[in-house]
C-alpha cells in the first residue's frame, strides 16, 4: 500500500514512481498534462531509447513486412480479387483486435505497485501525457514481439495458403491504426471526416475516457454500446 502523501516528481524518471500511488493511480493517470514534452521514463539511457519512436518508423518497417506476407499467398496462386478479399478481411479483424486491446487491456483498473507500473507502460503514460509525440506509436521491438505471438494463432485459424495474406492485411490495419492515432493528436485536419475522427478520439482523452475505444473505426463502439454521447445529448438528459 502506498503512502497517502506520496507525490509524483515529474522531474524524475516516472515508471518506477507510479506504482507507489496505489489506489490513487487511476485518478492521477486520467488527469492529462497537455504538453508536447516527452517525460523521462527510466534512469537507463538504453531502456529510455526503446520507449521512444518517431511515427514514420511504423509504416517504414511494417508495410514492407505486410507486402512480403501478402506476396507469400500470391505466389501460391491466388488471384488478385481473392488476395484483396483476404487483405480486407485481415484489416477488419485488426479493427476488432484494436478495440478489444484498447478497452479490455489498456483500460484495466489497477492499484498494486506492479499493476500500476505495467498499466502506465502500456497505456497510462499516453493518457497522462497525450501529446507526447514520441510515445504515440508502438515501439518496433514491442510490435515485433506481438506480431510473432499473433502469427501462430493466424496459422492455426486459417489455411497455410491464406494466413499470410490475412496476416498482412492485419499488419496494414495496424499501420493505419498507429498513423491515424498520431494524426488524431498532432494533425491539423481540413476535411470534415478527419476533423470528426480527431474530435472523436480527443473526446476519449479529455471528456469520456471510458467510452470511444475505436481509433480507426467507431463500428465496434456502436456494436458493444461504448459510443460516447454527444454534448447535446448529455445536456438533454
Steps between C-alpha positions, in 0.01 A plus 500: 500500500642837403534783747204735478733799464703356211543754220637438153810703417464580129867599484611144577452178298135408532457127444614378839323784682142441383461169680527679834176687429299188585125557482547866401681402178184480287396853593852635443558335163169626358582864572690583181796736478462679165858556392715392207779410742611137513554414868779266604397144583824331609841591643657266244565666164466162327154431644400860432600465135260208449203698635512768231400453136455752217163441328637436149701201625174301509415509125870484409549173687163328482364574151784303334435211741129514414578496128733203544230307687244576229747395230531158666131434429532653153779260405279205597267594217215712640352753262508875570127510599555210740805668652305826534221327693749335736686826563178691568386223734834523683454875540149442634629248755759757609229758580342249739834421664573872528170557680549204736854595592405861563191423705594188695878526540599864466220610733533242775472650848803437717610594851796274582857622451578274203148527359527880489852478355386261225195709414702820485746342259241358258248786497482711814791715383302589189201620702722696738704659219268479195707737288832320544572446131777246561277264698193494279588199286604150608881462516630263229649249748168468684306481173732225373437288809124546462517419126680172571248409771208568265653320202452158657125535579448623142671184371266289714181687411554533125642281226874500439448670163255769618647589839794707364268732302254533789787568741640755253161671492511511879842667486365761258214557744753543781701754298181695428414490872832644615520763226138610552557507875798730457305721262205521742735657755732710285332546163316814392214360290316708244252236378189428706562125522847556649365769731236259630761230555723738697208627709382144569836390633577815699159460666631167629796677658345815636127438550384135519795271562294185553345510152614552141760222484515476120785694337473415132125421506210563739317187376583283802406780740155494340480120516599477868328813630808707576423781257527825701205733509527841346504805727153593374364156594656524847344841562154375399504225763 
